[in-house]
Amino acid sequence: MENNAATPAPLTLEDALRLIEKLSEENALLHLSLDKLRRIVFGSSSEKLKPSDLPVTDVSVQQDLFDEEAVKAIPAVATKEKISYERIKPQKDGHGRRVIPDTIRRNDIIVDISEEEKTCACGCEKKHIGEETSEELDFVPAHLIVNRIIRPKYVCPKCPDKGVDTAPPPSRIIPKSLGTPALYAHIMTSKFRWHLPLYRQEKMFDHYGLAINRSVMCGWEKQLLPYLELVYDEMKIDLLHSRYIQTDETTLPVLDKSKPGKVHNGYLWPYTNGASILFEYQSGRSRSGPLAFLNEFKGYLQSDGYGVYESIAETYKDSITHFVCWAHARRELYQVRESDQDYILPILMLIRRLYALEARMKKWKIPEEGITKLRNRIATRYLASIKERLDACPATHTPKSVVRKAVNYVLNRWGKLLVYCQCGLLQIDNNRIENAIRPIALGRKNWMFAGSEDGAKKLAVIYSIINTCLMLGIDPEHYLADIFSRIHDYPHTKIRELIPAEWLNAKNNPSLSKK
């Protein structure tokens, strides 16, 4: 921004009016920047509005989401059933004790009366009629154990020349290593899920009774990575053969070998189809990385408003249908709502209706075809109202004003904001992929940077597998321990059976498991 102190005084009324307009726009931009900073530091991250936030009486905004016509459009998927269940009712003051889940192991401690007290003063032995039970939560500190592998030797006393028989040693993913698959899985999960750098883990193992040098743990990671890359490659094949992918990008600081002690911003590009999340490392934010990654993909691609994705879709226009995210569009309007509440808030409430529809369809588990029909019947009405209001932006908001810029952001992407109505498989926003990259920010605060380009690529592979497990409700440590115990002996032609989605399917359907 220009230094207004050096601006000469206006000589005419027209000059004064232009200066006032310019200063008003700069003031609005400064207030918007300040509001963003305040919200980041002190405010809630939620952009949802409550009905009470909208002080208007517009019937088109306040009408019920599901009117009579809309209800008729809902597929008849619900059936009447009697549901019976038990629940713990909390105390009215809200301070009821949390119930400890049954999945946590119980350790019974008997606190009994003395033998003398079990005999009544009359001389009769008291009868046991029940017990009083209460629970407390204890903690068993983590600890190391040593598995002693004992292989008995056998020899024939009559034929000692025939040699000694012993069972072959167990197959190991890392030969001659002191570690086990469970230990490798714990180290890797601690680092890439709980963001504990190896130097912290080294101190923790020392506390457990045996220091494991960080260089040893780093060596284990390097030896395990080729096996994880096999899983990653199979996940990538599945992803690129899906009909719908969400994508985004986030920074990853990497040490710059050409400038000792300096880092440069590399980028992790995540891709998800709902069954897996793949991260790919690129040294920059140009289109070359995702352009090569999506070369074989045919389907819908959803992203934010970054121009690279539109360029990629244009290159692959015969195979990729690109569309954008309503959460980003809503955010642009939400951030300027204070500048003109009477104009912006009704639009935000209409967007809220779109999300209410999505929430209800998810709750009712509407099938894909039904979602498409409901969106075309209901969502299109709200979309038409939103478009009408956006087009009617008051003339008092100049092209450089914050409100007009937010409105233009949405209008310039309007066609791509409507695409989600074409297919019930598509999501209204890109939140699934944004949730997937949040752990990266936590990791950056702990390990701060990747040591090299190769290290960044390794990190992308491991993050892909761990975050896919989390998305599917799999315990990553359990999954990795199982994979590390089998994959080195697994047929390469069947590695696909070990990707998280197939692994979970086999666990849930043991009859389908082939190994």
C-alpha positions as CSV (number, residue, x, y, z in Angstrom):
1,M,0.0,0.0,0.0
2,E,1.1,3.5,-0.6
3,N,2.2,5.9,2.1
4,N,-0.8,8.2,2.5
5,A,1.2,10.7,4.5
6,A,3.0,11.7,1.3
7,T,-0.2,12.1,-0.7
8,P,-0.8,15.8,-1.7
9,A,-4.0,17.5,-0.6
10,P,-6.7,17.3,-3.3
11,L,-7.3,20.5,-5.3
12,T,-10.8,19.8,-6.5
13,L,-13.9,18.1,-5.2
14,E,-13.5,15.2,-7.7
15,D,-10.0,14.6,-6.5
16,A,-11.2,14.6,-2.9
17,L,-13.9,12.1,-3.7
18,R,-11.4,9.8,-5.5
19,L,-9.0,10.0,-2.5
20,I,-11.8,9.3,-0.1
21,E,-12.8,6.2,-2.1
22,K,-9.2,5.0,-2.3
23,L,-8.7,5.5,1.4
24,S,-11.9,3.7,2.2
25,E,-10.9,0.7,0.1
26,E,-7.5,0.6,1.8
27,N,-9.1,0.9,5.2
28,A,-11.5,-1.9,4.4
29,L,-8.6,-4.1,3.3
30,L,-6.7,-3.3,6.5
31,H,-9.7,-4.2,8.6
32,L,-10.1,-7.4,6.7
33,S,-6.5,-8.4,7.3
34,L,-6.8,-7.5,11.0
35,D,-10.0,-9.5,11.3
36,K,-8.3,-12.5,9.7
37,L,-5.4,-12.3,12.2
38,R,-7.7,-11.9,15.1
39,R,-9.7,-14.9,14.0
40,I,-6.5,-17.0,13.6
41,V,-5.2,-16.1,17.0
42,F,-8.3,-15.7,19.1
43,G,-11.4,-16.8,17.2
44,S,-13.2,-20.0,16.3
45,S,-12.1,-21.8,13.1
46,S,-15.8,-22.6,12.3
47,E,-17.5,-20.7,9.5
48,K,-21.0,-22.0,10.3
49,L,-23.9,-19.7,10.9
50,K,-26.8,-20.1,13.2
51,P,-30.3,-19.1,12.1
52,S,-30.3,-16.4,14.9
53,D,-27.2,-14.8,13.2
54,L,-29.4,-13.6,10.4
55,P,-31.6,-10.6,11.2
56,V,-33.7,-10.6,8.0
57,T,-37.2,-11.6,7.1
58,D,-36.6,-12.8,3.6
59,V,-39.0,-15.8,3.0
60,S,-36.6,-17.4,0.4
61,V,-34.0,-17.7,3.1
62,Q,-36.1,-18.6,6.1
63,Q,-38.3,-21.2,4.4
64,D,-37.9,-24.8,5.7
65,L,-35.3,-26.8,3.9
66,F,-37.6,-29.7,3.1
67,D,-41.0,-28.4,2.0
68,E,-43.8,-30.7,0.9
69,E,-42.4,-31.0,-2.7
70,A,-38.9,-31.8,-1.4
71,V,-40.1,-34.5,1.0
72,K,-41.8,-36.3,-1.9
73,A,-38.5,-36.4,-3.7
74,I,-36.7,-38.2,-0.9
75,P,-36.3,-41.9,-1.8
76,A,-38.2,-44.3,0.4
77,V,-35.2,-45.8,2.1
78,A,-36.3,-45.5,5.7
79,T,-38.2,-48.3,7.5
80,K,-40.0,-48.1,10.9
81,E,-38.3,-50.2,13.6
82,K,-38.3,-50.4,17.3
83,I,-35.0,-49.5,18.9
84,S,-34.0,-50.5,22.4
85,Y,-30.8,-49.4,24.1
86,E,-29.3,-48.5,27.5
87,R,-27.5,-45.3,28.2
88,I,-25.9,-43.6,31.2
89,K,-27.8,-40.4,32.0
90,P,-25.4,-37.6,33.1
91,Q,-26.1,-35.5,36.2
92,K,-28.1,-32.4,35.6
93,D,-25.2,-30.1,36.5
94,G,-23.1,-31.6,33.7
95,H,-20.5,-33.1,36.0
96,G,-21.3,-36.8,35.6
97,R,-18.3,-39.1,35.5
98,R,-17.4,-40.4,32.1
99,V,-18.1,-44.1,31.6
100,I,-14.9,-46.1,30.9
101,P,-15.3,-48.2,27.7
102,D,-15.7,-52.0,28.0
103,T,-12.8,-52.4,25.5
104,I,-10.3,-51.4,28.2
105,R,-8.9,-54.3,30.1
106,R,-10.1,-54.7,33.7
107,N,-7.9,-55.7,36.7
108,D,-10.1,-56.9,39.6
109,I,-8.9,-55.8,43.0
110,I,-10.8,-57.5,45.9
111,V,-11.0,-55.3,49.0
112,D,-12.6,-57.7,51.6
113,I,-13.4,-57.5,55.3
114,S,-11.3,-59.5,57.7
115,E,-12.0,-63.1,58.5
116,E,-13.1,-62.1,62.0
117,E,-15.6,-59.7,60.6
118,K,-17.1,-62.5,58.5
119,T,-18.5,-64.1,61.7
120,C,-21.4,-62.4,63.4
121,A,-21.4,-61.6,67.1
122,C,-24.0,-64.4,67.5
123,G,-21.5,-66.9,66.2
124,C,-23.2,-67.4,62.8
125,E,-21.0,-67.1,59.6
126,K,-22.1,-64.2,57.4
127,K,-23.5,-65.0,53.9
128,H,-22.0,-63.4,50.8
129,I,-24.9,-61.6,49.1
130,G,-23.2,-59.5,46.5
131,E,-20.6,-56.7,46.2
132,E,-20.1,-53.0,45.8
133,T,-18.2,-52.2,42.6
134,S,-16.5,-49.0,41.6
135,E,-13.9,-48.3,38.9
136,E,-10.7,-46.1,38.7
137,L,-8.5,-45.5,35.7
138,D,-4.9,-46.7,36.1
139,F,-1.9,-46.4,33.7
140,V,0.7,-49.0,32.9
141,P,3.9,-47.3,31.7
142,A,5.3,-48.5,28.3
143,H,8.2,-50.9,28.6
144,L,10.5,-53.0,26.5
145,I,10.6,-56.8,26.6
146,V,13.1,-59.2,25.1
147,N,11.8,-62.1,23.0
148,R,14.2,-65.0,23.4
149,I,14.1,-67.2,20.3
150,I,15.0,-70.7,21.5
151,R,15.5,-73.4,18.9
152,P,16.0,-76.8,20.4
153,K,18.7,-79.0,18.9
154,Y,18.2,-82.7,18.1
155,V,20.6,-85.5,17.3
156,C,20.3,-89.2,16.9
157,P,22.3,-90.9,19.7
158,K,23.0,-93.9,17.4
159,C,23.8,-91.8,14.3
160,P,25.6,-88.7,15.5
161,D,27.4,-88.4,12.1
162,K,24.0,-87.5,10.5
163,G,24.2,-84.0,12.1
164,V,22.1,-81.9,14.3
165,D,18.5,-80.9,13.5
166,T,17.1,-77.5,14.5
167,A,14.1,-75.5,13.3
168,P,15.1,-72.7,10.8
169,P,15.2,-69.2,12.4
170,P,12.1,-67.0,11.9
171,S,12.1,-64.9,8.8
172,R,12.9,-61.3,9.5
173,I,12.1,-58.2,7.4
174,I,15.5,-56.8,8.5
175,P,18.0,-59.7,8.9
176,K,20.1,-59.8,12.1
177,S,18.3,-56.8,13.5
178,L,17.4,-56.6,17.2
179,G,14.0,-55.1,16.4
180,T,10.7,-56.8,15.8
181,P,7.9,-55.7,13.5
182,A,6.0,-54.3,16.5
183,L,9.0,-52.2,17.5
184,Y,9.4,-50.9,13.9
185,A,5.7,-50.1,13.8
186,H,5.8,-48.2,17.1
187,I,8.8,-46.1,16.1
188,M,7.3,-45.2,12.8
189,T,3.9,-44.4,14.1
190,S,5.3,-42.4,17.0
191,K,7.2,-40.3,14.5
192,F,4.7,-39.9,11.7
193,R,1.4,-40.0,13.6
194,W,2.3,-38.5,17.0
195,H,5.1,-36.3,15.6
196,L,7.8,-37.5,17.9
197,P,11.3,-37.0,16.3
198,L,13.8,-39.8,16.6
199,Y,15.9,-37.9,19.1
200,R,12.9,-37.7,21.5
201,Q,12.2,-41.4,21.0
202,E,15.9,-42.2,21.8
203,K,15.5,-40.5,25.2
204,M,12.2,-42.3,25.8
205,F,13.8,-45.7,25.1
206,D,16.6,-44.8,27.4
207,H,14.0,-44.2,30.1
208,Y,12.5,-47.6,29.3
209,G,15.9,-49.2,30.1
210,L,17.7,-49.5,26.8
211,A,18.8,-46.6,24.6
212,I,18.2,-47.2,20.9
213,N,20.4,-44.8,19.0
214,R,18.5,-42.5,16.6
215,S,20.9,-43.5,13.7
216,V,19.9,-47.1,14.2
217,M,16.2,-46.2,14.1
218,C,16.8,-44.1,11.0
219,G,18.6,-47.1,9.4
220,W,15.6,-49.3,10.1
221,E,13.3,-46.7,8.4
222,K,15.5,-46.8,5.3
223,Q,15.4,-50.6,5.1
224,L,11.6,-50.7,5.6
225,L,10.8,-48.0,3.1
226,P,11.2,-50.2,-0.1
227,Y,8.4,-52.5,1.3
228,L,6.1,-49.5,2.0
229,E,6.8,-48.2,-1.5
230,L,5.3,-51.5,-2.8
231,V,2.1,-50.8,-0.9
232,Y,2.2,-47.1,-2.0
233,D,2.5,-48.1,-5.7
234,E,-0.6,-50.4,-5.4
235,M,-2.5,-47.6,-3.6
236,K,-1.7,-45.2,-6.4
237,I,-3.0,-47.7,-9.1
238,D,-6.3,-48.0,-7.2
239,L,-6.5,-44.2,-6.8
240,L,-6.0,-43.4,-10.4
241,H,-8.6,-46.0,-11.5
242,S,-11.3,-44.3,-9.3
243,R,-14.0,-42.0,-10.6
244,Y,-13.4,-39.1,-8.3
245,I,-10.3,-37.5,-6.7
246,Q,-9.8,-34.5,-4.4
247,T,-6.5,-32.7,-4.3
248,D,-4.7,-29.9,-2.6
249,E,-1.1,-28.9,-1.7
250,T,0.8,-27.9,1.4
251,T,4.3,-26.7,2.1
252,L,7.1,-28.9,3.4
253,P,10.4,-27.2,4.4
254,V,13.4,-29.2,3.0
255,L,17.1,-28.6,3.7
256,D,18.8,-27.0,0.7
257,K,22.1,-28.9,0.0
258,S,23.3,-26.0,-2.1
259,K,23.0,-23.6,0.8
260,P,24.1,-25.2,4.1
261,G,21.9,-24.4,7.0
262,K,19.1,-23.1,4.7
263,V,15.8,-24.6,3.8
264,H,13.5,-24.1,0.9
265,N,9.8,-24.7,0.6
266,G,8.9,-28.0,-1.1
267,Y,5.3,-29.2,-1.5
268,L,3.4,-32.2,-0.6
269,W,0.4,-32.8,-3.0
270,P,-2.2,-35.0,-1.4
271,Y,-4.8,-36.9,-3.4
272,T,-7.8,-38.9,-2.1
273,N,-10.7,-40.9,-3.4
274,G,-12.2,-41.7,0.0
275,A,-10.5,-45.1,0.2
276,S,-6.9,-43.9,0.3
277,I,-4.8,-40.8,0.6
278,L,-1.6,-40.4,-1.4
279,F,1.0,-37.7,-0.8
280,E,3.5,-36.9,-3.5
281,Y,6.5,-34.7,-2.9
282,Q,7.4,-32.0,-5.4
283,S,10.1,-29.4,-5.1
284,G,7.8,-26.6,-6.3
285,R,4.2,-25.6,-6.8
286,S,4.1,-25.7,-10.5
287,R,1.7,-27.8,-12.6
288,S,4.3,-30.3,-13.7
289,G,3.9,-32.5,-10.6
290,P,0.2,-33.0,-10.6
291,L,0.1,-33.0,-14.4
292,A,2.3,-36.1,-14.5
293,F,0.6,-37.7,-11.5
294,L,-2.9,-37.4,-13.1
295,N,-1.8,-38.5,-16.5
296,E,-3.8,-41.8,-16.4
297,F,-6.8,-40.5,-14.3
298,K,-10.3,-40.2,-15.9
299,G,-13.0,-38.7,-13.8
300,Y,-13.9,-35.8,-11.5
301,L,-11.1,-33.7,-10.0
302,Q,-12.0,-31.4,-7.1
303,S,-9.7,-28.7,-5.7
304,D,-9.6,-25.2,-4.4
305,G,-9.4,-22.2,-6.7
306,Y,-5.7,-22.5,-7.5
307,G,-5.2,-21.9,-11.2
308,V,-2.9,-24.8,-11.7
309,Y,-5.7,-27.3,-11.4
310,E,-7.8,-25.5,-14.0
311,S,-4.8,-25.6,-16.3
312,I,-4.4,-29.4,-15.7
313,A,-8.1,-29.9,-16.4
314,E,-7.8,-28.0,-19.6
315,T,-4.9,-30.2,-20.7
316,Y,-6.9,-33.3,-19.9
317,K,-10.3,-31.9,-20.9
318,D,-11.3,-35.1,-22.6
319,S,-10.7,-37.2,-19.4
320,I,-11.0,-34.9,-16.4
321,T,-14.0,-32.8,-15.2
322,H,-12.7,-30.2,-12.8
323,F,-14.8,-28.5,-10.2
324,V,-14.2,-26.4,-7.0
325,C,-15.0,-26.4,-3.4
326,W,-18.0,-24.6,-1.7
327,A,-16.1,-24.3,1.6
328,H,-13.5,-22.0,-0.1
329,A,-16.3,-20.0,-1.7
330,R,-18.1,-19.7,1.6
331,R,-14.9,-18.6,3.3
332,E,-14.4,-15.7,0.9
333,L,-17.9,-14.4,1.8
334,Y,-17.6,-15.2,5.5
335,Q,-14.5,-13.1,5.9
336,V,-16.1,-10.0,4.5
337,R,-19.5,-10.4,6.2
338,E,-18.9,-7.5,8.6
339,S,-18.5,-5.1,5.7
340,D,-22.2,-5.5,4.6
341,Q,-24.2,-7.9,6.8
342,D,-27.5,-7.1,5.2
343,Y,-26.1,-8.3,1.8
344,I,-23.7,-11.1,2.8
345,L,-25.5,-12.9,5.6
346,P,-28.5,-14.0,3.5
347,I,-26.1,-15.5,1.0
348,L,-24.3,-17.3,3.8
349,M,-27.6,-18.6,5.1
350,L,-28.5,-20.0,1.7
351,I,-25.1,-21.8,1.6
352,R,-25.9,-23.1,5.0
353,R,-29.0,-24.7,3.5
354,L,-26.9,-26.5,0.9
355,Y,-24.8,-28.0,3.8
356,A,-27.9,-28.9,5.8
357,L,-29.2,-30.9,2.8
358,E,-25.8,-32.7,2.6
359,A,-25.9,-33.4,6.3
360,R,-29.4,-34.9,6.1
361,M,-28.6,-37.1,3.1
362,K,-25.5,-38.4,4.9
363,K,-27.5,-39.1,8.1
364,W,-30.2,-41.0,6.1
365,K,-27.5,-42.9,4.1
366,I,-29.1,-41.9,0.8
367,P,-27.6,-43.9,-2.1
368,E,-25.7,-42.2,-4.9
369,E,-28.6,-42.1,-7.4
370,G,-30.9,-40.6,-4.7
371,I,-28.3,-37.9,-3.8
372,T,-28.1,-36.8,-7.4
373,K,-31.9,-36.5,-7.6
374,L,-32.2,-34.6,-4.3
375,R,-29.5,-32.2,-5.3
376,N,-31.2,-31.5,-8.6
377,R,-34.6,-31.1,-7.0
378,I,-33.6,-29.1,-3.8
379,A,-30.0,-27.8,-4.0
380,T,-30.6,-26.2,-7.5
381,R,-33.3,-23.9,-6.0
382,Y,-30.9,-22.6,-3.4
383,L,-28.1,-22.3,-5.9
384,A,-30.4,-20.2,-8.1
385,S,-31.2,-17.9,-5.2
386,I,-27.5,-17.6,-4.3
387,K,-26.7,-16.6,-7.9
388,E,-29.5,-14.1,-8.0
389,R,-28.2,-12.4,-4.9
390,L,-24.6,-12.4,-6.1
391,D,-25.6,-10.8,-9.3
392,A,-27.4,-8.1,-7.3
393,C,-24.3,-6.9,-5.5
394,P,-25.0,-3.2,-4.5
395,A,-23.3,-0.6,-6.7
396,T,-21.8,1.0,-3.6
397,H,-19.3,-1.9,-3.6
398,T,-16.6,-0.8,-6.1
399,P,-14.6,-3.4,-8.1
400,K,-11.7,-3.0,-5.6
401,S,-13.8,-3.3,-2.5
402,V,-13.5,-6.4,-0.3
403,V,-17.1,-7.3,-0.8
404,R,-17.0,-7.1,-4.6
405,K,-13.7,-9.1,-4.6
406,A,-15.4,-11.9,-2.6
407,V,-18.4,-11.9,-4.8
408,N,-16.3,-12.0,-7.9
409,Y,-14.4,-14.9,-6.5
410,V,-17.6,-16.9,-6.3
411,L,-19.0,-15.7,-9.6
412,N,-15.8,-16.4,-11.6
413,R,-16.0,-20.0,-10.4
414,W,-19.8,-20.4,-10.6
415,G,-19.9,-23.1,-13.3
416,K,-17.4,-25.2,-11.4
417,L,-19.3,-24.8,-8.1
418,L,-22.4,-26.4,-9.7
419,V,-20.7,-29.6,-10.9
420,Y,-21.1,-31.4,-7.6
421,C,-24.9,-31.7,-8.4
422,Q,-24.1,-33.9,-11.5
423,C,-23.2,-37.0,-9.5
424,G,-24.1,-38.2,-6.0
425,L,-20.6,-39.6,-5.6
426,L,-19.1,-36.0,-5.4
427,Q,-18.7,-34.0,-2.2
428,I,-19.9,-30.4,-1.8
429,D,-16.4,-29.4,-0.6
430,N,-12.8,-30.4,-0.4
431,N,-12.8,-30.8,3.4
432,R,-11.9,-34.5,3.3
433,I,-8.5,-33.6,1.7
434,E,-8.0,-30.6,3.9
435,N,-8.5,-32.7,7.0
436,A,-5.8,-35.1,5.6
437,I,-3.1,-32.4,5.5
438,R,-3.7,-31.1,9.0
439,P,-1.3,-33.6,10.6
440,I,1.4,-32.2,8.3
441,A,1.2,-28.8,10.0
442,L,1.6,-30.5,13.4
443,G,4.6,-32.5,12.1
444,R,6.3,-29.3,10.9
445,K,6.1,-27.9,14.4
446,N,8.0,-30.9,15.7
447,W,10.5,-32.2,13.2
448,M,10.5,-28.7,11.4
449,F,11.9,-29.9,8.1
450,A,12.9,-32.8,5.9
451,G,16.6,-33.4,5.7
452,S,16.8,-33.9,2.0
453,E,14.7,-34.3,-1.2
454,D,14.9,-38.1,-0.7
455,G,13.8,-37.7,2.9
456,A,10.8,-35.7,1.7
457,K,9.8,-38.4,-0.7
458,K,10.1,-41.1,2.0
459,L,8.0,-38.9,4.3
460,A,5.3,-38.7,1.6
461,V,5.1,-42.5,1.3
462,I,4.8,-43.1,5.0
463,Y,2.3,-40.3,5.5
464,S,0.2,-41.8,2.7
465,I,-0.1,-45.1,4.5
466,I,-0.6,-43.8,8.0
467,N,-3.2,-41.3,7.0
468,T,-5.0,-43.8,4.9
469,C,-5.2,-46.1,7.9
470,L,-6.6,-43.2,10.0
471,M,-9.2,-42.3,7.4
472,L,-10.4,-46.0,7.3
473,G,-10.5,-46.3,11.1
474,I,-7.4,-48.6,11.2
475,D,-4.9,-48.4,14.0
476,P,-1.7,-47.6,12.0
477,E,0.6,-49.3,14.5
478,H,-1.4,-52.5,14.4
479,Y,-1.5,-52.4,10.6
480,L,2.3,-51.7,10.2
481,A,3.2,-54.4,12.7
482,D,1.2,-56.9,10.7
483,I,2.6,-55.8,7.4
484,F,6.2,-55.8,8.6
485,S,5.8,-59.4,9.8
486,R,4.6,-60.6,6.3
487,I,5.4,-58.5,3.4
488,H,9.0,-59.6,2.9
489,D,7.7,-63.2,2.2
490,Y,4.6,-62.1,0.4
491,P,4.2,-62.8,-3.4
492,H,4.8,-59.5,-5.3
493,T,1.8,-60.3,-7.5
494,K,-0.4,-60.2,-4.4
495,I,0.9,-57.0,-2.7
496,R,-2.5,-55.3,-3.5
497,E,-4.0,-57.5,-0.7
498,L,-1.9,-55.6,1.8
499,I,-3.0,-52.1,1.0
500,P,-5.1,-50.6,3.9
501,A,-8.5,-50.9,2.3
502,E,-8.0,-54.6,1.2
503,W,-6.3,-55.4,4.6
504,L,-9.3,-54.0,6.4
505,N,-11.7,-56.0,4.2
506,A,-9.8,-59.2,4.9
507,K,-9.9,-58.5,8.6
508,N,-13.7,-57.8,8.6
509,N,-14.3,-60.9,6.3
510,P,-11.8,-63.6,7.4
511,S,-13.2,-66.0,4.7
512,L,-11.8,-63.6,2.0
513,S,-8.3,-63.6,3.5
514,K,-6.0,-65.8,1.4
515,K,-3.0,-65.6,3.7
